[in-house]
């Protein structure tokens, strides 16, 4: 059994026992989080869809918070003596999927 959930503007395919890094959530480490934006649930060969699916939820536990690797942004215009350097590190929350309730 697996589900497709939406959080942080992105969609993820999750199953019980999976760990994934999502956009930062306001929750403490060890706290249980209910993800209610379930777009699809697949159980065997039966597919149920919705936007979001009514009555479906995914329960997850917050494992850790952190920051991803640095992304370097470099802009340059040739022959104009223009160079611009910047960097970005995105915050994330690591989740462990406990159960999928359809």
N, C-alpha and C positions, 0 to 999 in steps of 0.2 A: 504494500500500500504506500502510495506517495501522494504529495499534494503540490500544487503550484501556489505560492503565496506572493503577496506584494507588500513590500516595505521599503521606505526610503526612496520611492520612485523607481524601484527596480523589481524584477520578478525572479523568484528562485524556485527551483524544484527541490523539495525536501522530503526525506523519509525519516522515520523514527531512528534515533541514534546518530544522525548526521550532525556535524558541526559546520557552521558557516559564519562568515564575517559580513555584517550588514552595516548600513549607515548608523551612526551613533544614536543610541537610545538612552533615555533618562531612567536608568534602572541600576540598582546596586548589584555587585557581584554576588551570585548565589540566589538572586531573586528570580521567581518565576514570572514569565511574560506571556500574555495571551495575544497571539497574532490573529486578528479577526478577518483580515482581508485575504480570504482564501478564494482563489479564482477557479481552481479545479481540484477534484479528488479522483484518483484512480485506484480502484480496489479490484485486483485481478484483471478481468477484461471489461469491467463496468466503469464508465466514465461519467462523472457528474460535473457540470460546469455552471458558472454563474458569475455575476460581476457586482459585488462579491457574492459568494455562495451563502444562502441563508442558513443559519444554524451551524455552520462549520467553523471550527477554530483549531489552531495549532498551538500547543503549549510548549514553551521553550524555557530553558534555564540560562541565565547570563553567566558565561564562563570567565570572560575578561573584557577589559577595555584597552584600547591601544591606538597607535597611529601607524598608518601604512608607510611604505618606503617613499622617499622623496622623489617627486617628479620635477625635473628641471625644465623650465620654460626659457627659450632663447629666441629673441627676435632680432633680425638684422636687415638693414637695407643696404644693398651693395652700392658702392661709390658715394655714399652719403655720410659716412662716418657715424652711423647710428647703430648702436648695439644696446640691447636691453636684456638683463638677466633677472629671472624670478624663480621661485620654487614654491612647492605646495606639498603639504602632508595632510592627508585626509584622516579624520578620526573614525574609528570603527568600534563596534561591539561584537564580540564573538558569542554566538548562541549555540547551545546543544539542544536539538529537537527531542522532546520527551514523548509526545503523543500527538496523534492526528485524530480529531473527533469530527466525523461527518455528520 
